[in-house]
């Protein structure tokens, strides 16, 4: 299963860019004993988030799903805000970031990275 964005994924991310901030939903499934590697990745990735204007909004453990198909439970959920999709793309392409990306890759058996865009405010609907 894919766990890291590749060149074609990043190209699609940019091609579908509506502009403005993006909150990236991260759904993570760890390999056995992978959580420690992911925690090390997270500690080291914090500097890159700061460098590219990102912000961790939420990180938590997944619980038993209330509405889901078999196999749709996740070990962890994160929400990370970036000023725009280009900032995310630049971060994951940064050669220094690539040096720590293996910690994330080795920690995960499966992941979803879902870019989200804010809805218009209530008065604009």
Secondary structure, DSSP 4 states (H G I P E B T S, - for coil): ---S--HHHHHHHHHT--SS-EEEEEEEEEPTT-HHHHHHHHHHHHHHHHHTT-EEEEEEE----SS--TT---SEEEEEEESSHHHHHHHHH-HHHHHHHHHHHHHEEEEEEEEE-PPPPGGG-
